[in-house]
Amino acid sequence: MKIAILTDSTCDWHLEDYAAHGVTMVPLTVAFGEETFTDQYELSSEQFYDKMIASEALPKSSQPSPHAFSRAFERLAAEGYEGAITLHIAPTLSGTMQAAELAAQTSPIPVKAFDSRAASSKLGLLVDKACELRDAGCDLDEMYDKLVAYRDASQIVLATETLENLVKGGRLPEEQAGQASLLNIRMLFTLSNENGLVLPYDKAKGAKGQIKRCVQFAKDYIDEHGPSVIRIAHARNQGAVDSFVEALKETGAEFELTSVDACGCIIATHLGMGAYAIAIAPRDM
């Protein structure tokens, strides 16, 4: 069975990787006031950062239309695909999956819509796994079931450098953010494996303390699950990523860093510049 894989632009893969791995990416749109851009195609992550820094108000993102997915399913059917799995950002964060499900009802080929219960680097790991399962010859139902197990076994931690966007977005009171800044407190979050909601994970003292806590998160995971794969996305904070990777290596933990990407519009808007997302999953699952 020739199976197509689709995702959306919150996957945070490098743009050229979609075509290289035979993955169709359906983009969200990003708006700054009256200006609207197609995520990644009309506005790269780096361009997005520049605009976000210059903007007083937070940008807004919108899910793809059902018609965008319908066109993709029709094209894939014409190319000889016999089924498709479409993996998306959690419905608690975006309406993207609902648009895909609506389009799937009239698709000329069978479509399984998959809720990653995540975004960014964790969604990226799931698309990696989907490609691996496709290449191994899995059928659509088998691929879906294996992805559910892989999703439920994987985890993600999100680290902030600034609290500015959390305040702008109404997710953190300004007074609380001011106190945290005075005390040099850095916040960490995760995405719930149950519904994909952003949840508090931990706090740390300063940038070094935050990296140390991320290393402990990864080391504890590897101790429990064995050799693991890690995918990282960041919003112009390569220094923190490098420090994390080197510190984790020093623990002797067995892991493979599959990719380091630029955080896209969803995580960067929620958590601000300097944020980074570390997703981890079992290597041999």
Buried (B, 14 or more C-beta within 10 A) or exposed (E): EEBBBBBBBBBBBBBEBBEEBEBBBBBBBBEBEEEBBEBBEEBBBEEBBEBBEEEEEBBEBBBBBBEBBBEBBBEBBEEEBBBBBBBBBBBBBBBBBBBBBBBBEEBEBBBBBBBBBBBBBBBBBBBBBBBBBBEEEBEBEEBBEBBEEBBEBBBBBBBBBBBBBBBBEEBBEEEEBEEBEEEEBBBBBBBEBEEBEBEEBBBBEEBEBBBBBBBBBBBEBBEEBEEBBBBBBBBBBEEBBEBBBEBBEEBEBEBEBBBBBBBBBBBBBBBBBBBBBBBBBBBEB
